[in-house]
């Protein structure tokens, strides 16, 4: 992924959720220290959009991104699903991923958030 793609497709697609103007939520945007995330262009875009960003990431600290846990749980559940059904093609793979993701209970995500330091 390059910087332009990150800004134009990833960040812009979630812009309304990220902006501090959204007073319903007190969100802090977290990214790892990937060069795409730490580029001058990305930082400028986030600043211009008034996004509340976590700036004090430890350089070699523990991974504090809950999405890693979500990926691991998805893989675990997909493996169970595929033992029962098998994977037939790429389209079915995508449908299975979406199905398993949507089956994750809201409580799972709440517990992940509460587990963050």
C-alpha positions in Angstrom: 0.0 0.0 0.0 1.3 3.5 -0.8 0.6 6.8 0.9 -1.9 8.1 -1.6 -3.9 4.9 -1.5 -3.9 5.0 2.3 -5.2 8.6 2.4 -7.6 8.4 -0.6 -9.2 5.0 0.0 -8.6 4.0 3.6 -8.7 7.2 5.7 -11.2 9.1 3.5 -13.6 6.1 3.7 -13.8 6.5 7.5 -13.3 10.2 7.7 -16.7 11.0 9.3 -16.0 8.6 12.1 -12.5 10.0 12.7 -13.2 13.7 12.9 -13.3 15.3 16.3 -16.4 17.2 15.2 -18.3 14.0 15.8 -19.1 14.8 19.4 -21.1 11.6 19.9 -17.9 9.7 20.3 -14.6 10.4 21.9 -12.4 8.5 19.5 -8.7 8.3 19.4 -7.3 7.1 16.1 -4.6 4.5 16.4 -2.1 3.4 13.7 1.1 1.5 14.0 4.5 3.0 13.0 4.3 1.9 9.4 5.9 4.4 7.0 2.6 4.9 5.3 1.0 5.8 8.6 3.8 8.1 9.7 4.4 9.9 6.5 4.2 13.7 6.3 1.3 13.5 3.9 -0.7 11.2 6.2 0.0 13.3 9.3 -1.0 16.5 7.4 -4.3 14.9 6.2 -5.2 13.8 9.7 -4.4 17.2 11.1 -6.4 19.0 8.4 -9.4 16.7 9.1 -9.1 17.4 12.8 -8.6 13.7 13.7 -7.7 13.0 17.3 -4.6 10.7 16.9 -2.6 8.7 19.4 0.9 10.1 18.9 2.9 8.4 21.7 3.3 4.9 20.4 6.2 3.0 21.9 8.7 2.2 19.2 8.9 -1.5 20.1 6.1 -1.8 22.5 3.4 -4.5 22.6 0.9 -4.5 19.8 -2.1 -2.5 21.2 -4.2 -2.8 18.1 -7.2 -5.0 18.8 -7.7 -5.8 15.2 -4.9 -8.4 15.5 -7.1 -10.3 17.9 -10.0 -10.0 15.6 -8.0 -11.5 12.7 -6.9 -14.4 14.9 -10.5 -15.1 16.0 -11.7 -14.9 12.4 -9.1 -17.4 11.3 -10.0 -19.7 14.2 -13.7 -19.6 13.4 -13.1 -19.9 9.6 -11.0 -23.1 10.2 -13.9 -24.6 12.2 -16.4 -23.5 9.5 -14.3 -25.0 6.7 -13.8 -28.3 8.4 -17.6 -28.6 8.2 -18.2 -27.1 4.7 -14.9 -26.9 2.8 -13.8 -24.0 0.6 -15.1 -24.2 -2.9 -13.8 -21.0 -4.6 -12.7 -17.5 -4.0 -16.2 -16.1 -3.9 -17.3 -18.6 -1.3 -14.2 -17.7 0.7 -15.2 -14.1 0.8 -18.8 -15.0 1.7 -17.5 -17.2 4.5 -15.3 -14.4 5.9 -18.2 -12.0 5.9 -20.5 -14.5 7.5 -18.0 -15.4 10.3 -17.2 -11.7 10.9 -20.9 -10.8 11.3 -21.4 -13.7 13.7 -18.9 -12.2 16.1 -20.9 -11.0 19.1 -20.8 -7.3 20.1 -19.6 -8.5 23.5 -16.4 -9.8 21.9 -15.5 -6.3 20.6 -16.5 -4.7 23.9 -14.2 -7.1 25.8 -11.3 -6.3 23.4 -11.7 -2.6 24.0 -11.9 -3.1 27.8 -8.7 -5.2 27.6 -6.7 -2.3 26.2 -4.3 -0.5 28.6 
